[in-house]
Amino acid sequence: MSGYKQEGYVVQFQNGERRKFKCKNYKSLHIGMCDLTKKRIHGIMKTSTNPMESITLFADAQPEEHFTKIMGWANEVMSAYETLTTALENNIDATSAMDDRTLSTTLKNPGDFTFQLPKQYRNLLFQKRKGKDVTQNL
């Protein structure tokens, strides 16, 4: 099976059960037509109080051949979020003895100190110290 216009095949087994087999190129084209991207999945999850439940409901409403792709992206997004959250908490613990001025100096010139949090998120350390919920910024 190949070609963008060829959707795929339906196979009927001896017991009467039928299965659809979609062409890979057709699925890629269809994903584009449905505006399904990892960035869109991330956006849906970011605005939800229960991201995996929301994305599962979203995926269930899409054509069945896209479910696996959508859930794969969702799992990647959740994994990255959990990694960032862990890094933030570890850096909060590691810098808790520092005052704000020392932390600021360390952020600019870490020296021997190793931050787990990627550079673009390190400013969240100050916000988290002030008691702000920074999870929407990750």
C-alpha positions in Angstrom: 0.0 0.0 0.0 1.4 3.4 -0.9 0.4 6.8 -2.2 -1.4 9.7 -0.6 -4.7 9.0 -2.3 -4.9 5.3 -1.4 -6.6 5.1 1.9 -6.0 1.4 2.6 -7.7 -1.9 2.7 -10.5 -3.6 4.5 -9.9 -7.3 5.3 -12.7 -9.7 6.2 -11.7 -12.7 8.2 -13.4 -16.1 8.0 -15.2 -15.5 11.2 -16.8 -12.4 9.6 -14.7 -9.9 11.5 -13.5 -6.9 9.5 -10.3 -4.8 10.0 -9.2 -1.7 8.3 -5.5 -1.2 7.3 -4.6 2.4 6.5 -1.7 3.5 4.4 1.0 5.4 6.3 1.0 8.3 3.8 -2.8 8.6 4.0 -2.6 8.7 7.8 0.0 11.5 7.6 -2.1 13.5 5.2 -5.2 13.0 7.3 -3.4 14.1 10.5 -2.4 17.4 8.7 -6.0 17.9 7.5 -7.3 17.5 11.1 -4.7 20.0 12.4 -3.3 17.4 14.7 0.2 18.3 16.0 2.1 17.7 19.1 1.9 21.5 19.8 -1.9 21.4 19.6 -2.0 18.4 22.0 0.3 20.3 24.4 -2.1 23.3 24.3 -5.1 21.2 25.1 -3.3 19.5 28.0 -1.9 22.8 29.3 -5.4 24.3 29.7 -6.9 21.3 31.5 -7.1 20.5 35.1 -6.9 16.8 34.2 -4.7 16.7 31.1 -4.7 12.9 30.4 -8.5 12.6 30.8 -9.0 15.6 28.5 -6.7 14.4 25.8 -8.3 10.9 26.0 -11.7 12.4 25.4 -10.2 14.5 22.6 -8.5 11.5 21.0 -11.8 9.4 21.2 -13.5 12.1 19.2 -10.9 11.9 16.4 -10.8 9.3 13.6 -9.7 6.0 15.1 -6.5 5.8 13.1 -5.1 8.9 15.0 -5.7 7.7 18.5 -2.3 6.0 19.0 -0.4 9.0 17.6 -2.4 11.5 19.8 -1.8 9.4 22.9 1.9 9.0 22.1 2.3 12.8 21.9 0.3 13.2 25.1 2.6 10.7 26.9 5.7 12.6 25.6 4.3 15.9 26.8 3.5 14.5 30.3 6.9 12.9 30.5 8.6 16.2 29.7 6.4 18.1 32.2 7.2 15.6 34.9 10.9 15.9 34.2 10.7 19.7 34.4 8.6 19.6 37.6 11.1 17.3 39.2 14.1 19.5 38.1 12.3 22.6 39.5 11.7 20.9 42.9 15.3 19.6 43.1 16.6 23.1 42.3 14.3 24.6 44.9 15.7 22.2 47.5 19.3 22.7 46.4 19.1 26.5 46.5 16.9 26.9 49.6 19.8 28.0 51.8 20.7 30.8 49.3 19.3 34.2 49.7 17.8 35.9 46.6 21.0 37.8 45.8 23.2 34.7 46.0 20.7 32.8 43.9 20.7 35.6 41.3 24.5 35.5 41.2 24.6 31.7 40.9 22.1 31.8 38.0 24.3 34.2 36.1 27.5 32.4 36.9 26.8 28.9 38.3 30.5 28.0 38.9 30.4 24.5 40.5 26.7 24.5 41.1 24.7 22.4 38.6 21.1 23.3 37.8 18.8 20.6 36.6 16.3 23.0 35.3 16.9 24.2 31.7 18.2 27.8 31.5 14.9 29.2 30.0 13.0 28.1 33.2 15.4 29.1 35.9 13.7 32.4 36.6 10.8 30.3 37.9 12.9 29.6 41.0 12.2 33.1 42.3 8.5 32.9 41.5 8.3 29.5 43.3 10.1 30.9 46.3 7.4 33.6 46.5 4.8 30.9 46.7 3.4 31.3 43.2 2.1 28.3 41.2 4.5 28.1 38.3 3.2 24.9 36.8 1.5 26.6 33.9 4.8 28.1 32.9 6.5 24.7 32.4 
